[in-house]
């Protein structure tokens, strides 16, 4: 319990530093903007992302018991690698499937690419990579620890489900005109696959 509280306090501290820092950013100077854009282009941006409504992502992830985040991660990396642009480095290595499989690691990298894209397009970025990445794995860890009280396990699960939604909201603010949000056949198929996986786990635990 004390470790979980320490993690939440750390997350709140990072948010406070970020919120105060955002107020001091200066985009007024043309030279500063050009310098920032050059640095962002060197580190790498993406011209493509996977679009879906943030509320839809939350609902799908909730219905899938948290497993939908891996499908979301796969689709995002599939888009990012196809639209990746950098003046110094190639697209992140590893197939979208592998990057989705290791979502707890690659989530930080996706957040970083997204934030650089937001800054380059003069859009407000998401919170620092350490924030949402920590929320993701700490939430999952809390939800899976049987020793924790039910309240903290539910809270952890909700944080785990909410973290990708926060990034999806930033993704959806990048284009001027969003594509129509429709539930895709592949998303429904994956949802049924998640139900089968959880059914299999339940039978194995009996």
URLIN-V166213 format. One record per helix or strand of 2 or more residues. SS is the DSSP state (@ for helix, = for strand). FROM is the first residue (numbers start at 0). TO is the last residue. If there is no record, write none. Layout:
BEGIN
{{SS/FROM/TO} {SS/FROM/TO}}
END
This chain:
BEGIN
{{@/1/22} {@/29/42} {=/44/45} {@/53/62} {@/67/82} {=/83/84} {@/95/100} {@/102/119} {@/128/143} {@/149/171} {@/184/204}}
END
